[in-house]
């Protein structure tokens, strides 16, 4: 833990390692997460050379990142830090190798009180994709021990329990502790955002794209592997999950599955573990603060209440009241999250009697009659009723969004006529009440709603408005992805992904609505036509293919040519193999549609795809096709169409492919000239992007 | 992105790639890589130094494999790192070219008529 309680001081700055925060003269500085990671890596080794590779693997572990991203963040850091008192730079560039933090740094230990404890050290035995828990798991050591034993004896363990009881967090930590037992890794698959395609999602998360995504082919690939797969939130797709798990368990003797679900999967061999609430003290206990704190529910309540910064502390005087509060809300972790913030405006005693009143109404004073899920519902309802009308409306409308959502998207979906600052105030107010959660793992802070709260809020959204909001949501994300597709041409992949990657859950929700019974085919086709890049960049080939096929089946003679063209505009090798003759035909059809629309750039891009595919075919054959439709001829036409739009990824790829075409024709001189030209385009793109990233402008000018 | 060549016994060549084989990395090495794949029948591509492989990189390797196959030769992938191996599997590349973890396995995958 020691390294988490450290801060680094240099000039007027203080860098808090654990909190991931940079202060200038005590005031937090606005800085991107990645830039902060770069700074931290440099400051930790101040005075030493940190190579580009070391920085990139520290900041983007395991991600596909273009090298110039680093330069972008270094340039942002130089701007933020400025110069030292004696006019020198904080950062020194070591040409071609890396960077060095050259200003003097002092290191201080920060009292634990200001630094929230962080999750335990992670064993490195096996590969995994387990999400990092943002706050530590409290009061679950017994359950963790029992679950390790269950996993040793049973290959299918299902964690059941009401919403909000903490199934997901327990499953993640169980998976982390079980890592040494699974040499082929522990893989976490969240099923919450999907309504089908369970096997495909599992295949993709596990990196098994060559499985076709059916249960049978997945089982064939996983046979003989010692893996643990965590399937989270199975209740959304219970029948499909159960069928998949049954096949996998039957066919793969070395595979284990840990599922979380509100209901059991109900298949043979299932070992059900009902996740209990956190322990609370009995009403009869005469409690000291020390004794109360030993109960998980109290420990969690105290931690959340102390974090409010209102001076709350557990004392011998308030221990019994706090214990009563925890009992009232059944020690349900999400209920504790919702109740603790009330201490901003209520005393402990007022909160306890408020809860008494609430649950008294529910049960007619017979406390025992309240089932657990009603406790949470009642608490969400109470939190909801305490909101003012605009906050309530925001909560209901925001429930249409799924997964981490940016403020701009919330505005567009929930309150398109309101000012951003006003919506931000509403969002912050809902965050303070724990009704929505901030998610700081992205370059900008995003927001999401716990599933239990989301269901509650959707329930309060009248059917007609629900339909309107979903429609608005789908339409907005179609536009957002159209814009993202344009921006991609001049952006480095990593920066692009940081901006748009987290929108994939909203995309799934929008597609599900748009293709659904109350949806809109027009919006559905727009969504698919504009989302090729995100599936490709996230490596989600099977989902990509599924939606493209579904959309193409909806195309009629009335479908506008632009929509038809966009549906076909995936990148080479994504939906079909690059040299598949039907892929080349699709690219040529798209090119011809774009030609009809007068869109030279996209016509060029599609001709490039066709040309590169044809070149691949040409190169593998001894006979040379007629010149007018050879790969090289297509690439030359493509280049002429792409060039007027300036430097783009497509142009660089096209010129590079032309270099190969000259190589295959034994013209090494021309090949090398073209190769140099392609390199120059990439270089210029990297340089202009560093500028664009700092002033916020980017995207293709067409 | 770095590319280096070593001779193998017989008609073969070993191509050692290192760095990030993403879209700009692929553009940097496309020509020299294709030149070897055009010239040689047996190519071992050592990916142990490649930290990142994107779909542009996969297409580059795919063309290389096809160029070798067109001459009755073969391309073999040697020692990809875990994340890179995952990308190759997603792209079904393992169905087109053998992926091996030692130089001796690479030579035997090429077969006695090539090296």
Interface residues (C-beta under 8 A of the other chain):
Chain A: X53 X56 X57 X62 X63 X64 X65 X66 X67 X68 X127 X204 X207 X208 X209 X210 X493 X536 X539 X541 X571 X572 X573 X574 X578 X579 X612 X616 X619 X620 X621 X622 X649 X652 X653 X656 X657 X659 X660 X663 X664 X668 X671 X672 X674 X675 X678 X679 X682 X686
Chain B: X20 X22 X23 X24 X26 X27 X28 X30 X31 X34 X35 X38 X51 X52 X53 X54 X55 X56 X58 X59 X62 X63 X66 X67 X69 X70 X82 X83 X86 X87 X89 X90 X91 X92 X94 X95
